[in-house]
Every structure is written in structure tokens, then in C-alpha cells.
Amino acid sequence: RPNGPPRLRSNQHVLGLPDIASASDRHKVLIGNILMRASVRIFQTCLECCVPVTLENPASSRLWLCPGVLKLARHSRCNVATVEFCMFGTPWRKSTSILGGLVDLSSLSKFRCQGAKRGVCARTGCRHLELSGKAPCGTFWTKIAEPYPKLFSKQLAQCFFDYEIETLASN
């Protein structure tokens, strides 16, 4: 974006662009890659130990293109759901993907904001609030939009609960 920070990754270089000039930016990429690999290892360990697990990130994140995450997404005991937070009551769309291990996320499929005119919420018929700039209180909208909507948390918790009930019923 104009006047925004420099790009550090691309779809072809998900682990970092080869020509990052700033040492500070190279460090950010390094830390991001370390955290991504740690998340993949933790997720894999959970699968091996039969512990239900999820990994969440914006749907447009290049995390979903990283080799380790792609390998997890292809695992027979994993599934991916994408939701829009406006469907849980927020004024912003914020498309978010969740990778589930052992947990069936298919019940989240009804929380997609699709079929409406671009920029208009399918649930409310109102325009989505754009997450750019600052709110009247002076806080960046992206910061305000960080917490999960409560209804999303409840729906995700229900997926884990359903897994536990299924596990108990099969024993």
C-alpha cells in the first residue's frame, strides 16, 4: 500500500523476500518463520498425541502457503474452515481461516459472508466497516478488531465439545 511498510513476503517467497534491505525487517521475518515452524511442530505433536488442536490466522495470510502448514492441511485428520467475523456480529468482515486437527470444523461453514454485493454484509445488508485508520477514540481499527467475537469463540468451543462427546461415546 502507498505509504505503508515494505513487503517482506510474497506468494512465491512465503518465508521472506530474498532482497529485504533492513536488518530490522529481516529479523521480523526470521521471528515470524520461527513462530510458524514452532506452531507446526506443536500442531503435529497434538495430532500424534490425539489432542484436538486449531490454528487460526487471517484467510489472506501467507501462513496458509507455508510448506509445513500446507502439509498439515492435507493430513487426513485435519480440516480447514473459513469464516467472516461480521457473521458473528462485528461491523467488519475480517475473513479468518482455522485449521483443525481432530476437531470437525464443518459447523462453521454457515458463518460465511457470501452472496452479498461487494462491501455489503450478507447478514445485515449494511456496508462493512473498513479496518484502516483510527477509530474516533484514537485506536487503530485493526487493534480494536483483534479479539475474537464472543459468538465465534462459543462456536469454536462447541467444535471441541463435540469432539470430546464423540470421543467419550466411542469408548
ZAMARGU-4260 file (C-alpha; in steps of 0.2 Angstrom, whole numbers, plus 5000, padded with zeros to 4 digits):
<rodrens>
0) 5000/5000/5000 | 5006/5018/4997 | 5015/5025/5012 | 5014/5008/5020 | 5028/4997/5026
5) 5039/4987/5013 | 5033/4970/5008 | 5043/4956/5017 | 5035/4941/5009 | 5026/4936/4993
10) 5016/4921/4987 | 5032/4915/4979 | 5043/4919/4994 | 5032/4915/5009 | 5047/4913/5020
15) 5053/4930/5016 | 5059/4940/5000 | 5077/4937/4996 | 5081/4956/4995 | 5075/4963/5011
20) 5086/4978/5014 | 5083/4982/5033 | 5091/4971/5046 | 5075/4975/5057 | 5064/4968/5043
25) 5075/4953/5041 | 5073/4950/5060 | 5054/4951/5059 | 5054/4938/5045 | 5066/4927/5055
30) 5055/4928/5071 | 5039/4925/5060 | 5047/4909/5052 | 5052/4903/5069 | 5035/4905/5077
35) 5027/4897/5061 | 5038/4882/5062 | 5035/4880/5081 | 5016/4881/5078 | 5018/4867/5065
40) 5028/4857/5077 | 5015/4859/5092 | 5001/4855/5080 | 5010/4839/5074 | 5013/4834/5092
45) 4995/4837/5096 | 4990/4826/5082 | 5002/4812/5087 | 4995/4813/5105 | 4977/4813/5099
50) 4974/4831/5107 | 4962/4842/5097 | 4970/4857/5091 | 4967/4873/5080 | 4977/4886/5071
55) 4969/4902/5066 | 4975/4917/5055 | 4968/4929/5043 | 4962/4920/5027 | 4973/4930/5016
60) 4988/4927/5027 | 5003/4919/5018 | 5005/4907/5033 | 4992/4896/5023 | 5005/4894/5009
65) 5020/4889/5020 | 5026/4871/5017 | 5023/4865/5034 | 5006/4872/5036 | 5001/4865/5018
70) 5007/4848/5024 | 4996/4849/5040 | 4981/4855/5029 | 4982/4839/5019 | 4983/4827/5034
75) 4968/4815/5034 | 4964/4821/5052 | 4964/4839/5048 | 4951/4851/5040 | 4950/4870/5036
80) 4936/4882/5039 | 4935/4900/5034 | 4923/4912/5042 | 4919/4931/5042 | 4918/4939/5059
85) 4904/4950/5053 | 4893/4934/5053 | 4897/4934/5072 | 4891/4952/5075 | 4906/4963/5071
90) 4904/4978/5059 | 4919/4972/5049 | 4921/4957/5038 | 4938/4950/5043 | 4939/4934/5034
95) 4948/4921/5045 | 4953/4903/5042 | 4955/4890/5055 | 4965/4873/5053 | 4958/4860/5064
100) 4966/4844/5069 | 4954/4830/5075 | 4941/4844/5078 | 4927/4844/5065 | 4925/4862/5059
105) 4911/4859/5047 | 4898/4868/5058 | 4907/4884/5055 | 4904/4884/5036 | 4887/4893/5039
110) 4897/4908/5045 | 4902/4914/5028 | 4898/4932/5021 | 4895/4927/5003 | 4882/4931/4991
115) 4880/4950/4995 | 4886/4964/4985 | 4905/4968/4987 | 4907/4978/5003 | 4890/4974/5010
120) 4887/4961/5024 | 4876/4947/5019 | 4869/4946/5037 | 4865/4964/5040 | 4864/4972/5022
125) 4875/4986/5029 | 4892/4991/5022 | 4907/4983/5031 | 4917/4994/5042 | 4935/4995/5033
130) 4949/4991/5045 | 4960/5005/5041 | 4965/5021/5050 | 4960/5025/5068 | 4943/5025/5077
135) 4937/5041/5085 | 4945/5036/5101 | 4962/5036/5093 | 4965/5017/5092 | 4969/5008/5076
140) 4953/4999/5069 | 4964/4984/5067 | 4969/4984/5085 | 4950/4985/5090 | 4946/4970/5078
145) 4960/4959/5086 | 4949/4950/5099 | 4938/4936/5094 | 4919/4939/5093 | 4911/4930/5108
150) 4899/4920/5097 | 4914/4914/5086 | 4923/4908/5102 | 4907/4899/5108 | 4905/4891/5091
155) 4924/4885/5091 | 4922/4879/5109 | 4907/4869/5103 | 4918/4860/5090 | 4930/4855/5104
160) 4915/4850/5115 | 4908/4839/5100 | 4925/4831/5098 | 4925/4826/5117 | 4907/4820/5117
165) 4911/4809/5101 | 4927/4803/5109 | 4918/4798/5125 | 4904/4790/5116 | 4916/4779/5106
170) 4925/4772/5121
</rodrens>
